[in-house]
Amino acid sequence: MTKQVEEAKVESTKRDKAATEKLLQETIERNQTELAAQKEFYTNALNAAKEAEALAEARVNSEAKVELENLLREAGEKENMLIKTIEELRHSLTRQEQEVNVISRSFLLTVNRSKTVGVLYLWT
């Protein structure tokens, strides 16, 4: 009877081992399926985040480009105004120099006439 009991124990152990191996294999497969689903979910989330980041960066770059273009346009307008002001100042300075020359010549003519009149007065 001991031999039969031992054989029964061995058979029971073999059945338990087979059931445990089957349960372990099912658990591994279920966990692999769940892990694959999680991997896909997080990969999709990462790709969506990267795409959102790229879109946000493109929007920021576009806004920065528009802002720089506006600043450049304003700088160009200010430059044109300064050039116009400089030209007006040059013209004004040229007119003033011409007026000074006219006044200087007139003054010199007046001085020369005064000398001539003074000399003529002395001769008379």
C-alpha positions as CSV (number, residue, x, y, z in Angstrom):
1,M,0.0,0.0,0.0
2,T,2.8,2.4,0.5
3,K,3.8,2.0,-3.1
4,Q,0.2,2.9,-4.2
5,V,0.1,5.8,-1.8
6,E,3.4,7.1,-3.1
7,E,2.3,6.7,-6.7
8,A,-0.9,8.5,-5.9
9,K,1.1,11.3,-4.3
10,V,3.4,11.5,-7.4
11,E,0.4,11.5,-9.7
12,S,-1.3,14.2,-7.6
13,T,1.9,16.2,-7.5
14,K,2.2,15.9,-11.4
15,R,-1.4,17.1,-11.8
16,D,-0.8,20.0,-9.4
17,K,2.4,20.9,-11.2
18,A,0.6,20.7,-14.6
19,A,-2.2,22.9,-13.3
20,T,0.2,25.3,-11.8
21,E,2.2,25.5,-15.0
22,K,-1.0,26.1,-17.0
23,L,-2.1,28.8,-14.6
24,L,1.4,30.4,-14.8
25,Q,1.3,30.3,-18.6
26,E,-2.2,31.9,-18.6
27,T,-1.0,34.6,-16.2
28,I,2.1,35.4,-18.3
29,E,0.0,35.6,-21.5
30,R,-2.6,37.9,-19.8
31,N,0.2,40.1,-18.3
32,Q,1.9,40.3,-21.7
33,T,-1.3,41.3,-23.4
34,E,-2.0,43.9,-20.7
35,L,1.6,45.2,-20.9
36,A,1.3,45.5,-24.7
37,A,-1.9,47.5,-24.4
38,Q,-0.3,49.8,-21.8
39,K,2.8,50.2,-24.1
40,E,0.5,51.1,-27.0
41,F,-1.5,53.6,-24.8
42,Y,1.6,55.4,-23.5
43,T,3.3,55.3,-26.9
44,N,0.2,57.0,-28.4
45,A,0.2,59.5,-25.5
46,L,3.9,60.3,-26.0
47,N,3.4,60.8,-29.8
48,A,0.4,63.1,-29.1
49,A,2.4,65.1,-26.6
50,K,5.3,65.4,-29.1
51,E,2.9,66.6,-31.8
52,A,1.3,69.1,-29.5
53,E,4.7,70.4,-28.5
54,A,5.7,70.7,-32.2
55,L,2.4,72.6,-32.9
56,A,3.0,74.9,-29.9
57,E,6.5,75.6,-31.0
58,A,5.4,76.3,-34.5
59,R,2.8,78.7,-33.2
60,V,5.3,80.5,-30.9
61,N,7.8,80.7,-33.8
62,S,5.0,82.1,-36.1
63,E,4.0,84.7,-33.5
64,A,7.6,85.6,-32.9
65,K,8.2,86.0,-36.6
66,V,5.1,88.3,-36.9
67,E,6.4,90.3,-34.0
68,L,9.8,90.7,-35.5
69,E,8.4,91.7,-38.8
70,N,6.3,94.4,-37.1
71,L,9.4,95.6,-35.2
72,L,11.4,95.6,-38.4
73,R,8.6,97.6,-40.2
74,E,8.4,100.1,-37.4
75,A,12.2,100.5,-37.4
76,G,12.1,101.1,-41.2
77,E,9.4,103.7,-40.7
78,K,11.5,105.4,-38.0
79,E,14.6,105.3,-40.2
80,N,12.7,106.9,-43.1
81,M,11.4,109.6,-40.8
82,L,14.9,110.3,-39.5
83,I,16.3,110.5,-43.0
84,K,13.5,112.9,-44.0
85,T,14.3,115.0,-40.9
86,I,18.0,115.0,-41.7
87,E,17.3,116.2,-45.2
88,E,15.0,118.9,-43.9
89,L,17.7,120.1,-41.5
90,R,20.3,120.1,-44.2
91,H,18.1,122.2,-46.4
92,S,17.4,124.5,-43.5
93,L,21.1,124.8,-42.8
94,T,21.9,125.5,-46.4
95,R,19.2,128.3,-46.5
96,Q,20.6,129.8,-43.3
97,E,24.2,129.7,-44.7
98,Q,22.9,131.4,-47.9
99,E,21.2,134.1,-45.7
100,V,24.4,134.6,-43.7
101,N,26.3,135.0,-47.0
102,V,23.8,137.5,-48.3
103,I,23.9,139.4,-45.0
104,S,27.7,139.3,-44.9
105,R,28.0,140.7,-48.4
106,S,25.4,143.3,-47.7
107,F,27.3,144.3,-44.6
108,L,30.6,144.4,-46.4
109,L,29.1,146.5,-49.2
110,T,27.7,148.9,-46.6
111,V,31.1,149.1,-44.8
112,N,32.8,149.8,-48.1
113,R,30.3,152.4,-49.1
114,S,30.7,154.1,-45.7
115,K,34.4,154.2,-46.2
116,T,33.9,155.6,-49.7
117,V,31.5,158.2,-48.5
118,G,33.9,159.1,-45.7
119,V,36.8,159.5,-48.1
120,L,34.6,161.6,-50.4
121,Y,33.5,163.8,-47.6
122,L,37.1,164.4,-46.6
123,W,37.9,165.5,-50.1
124,T,35.3,168.0,-50.3
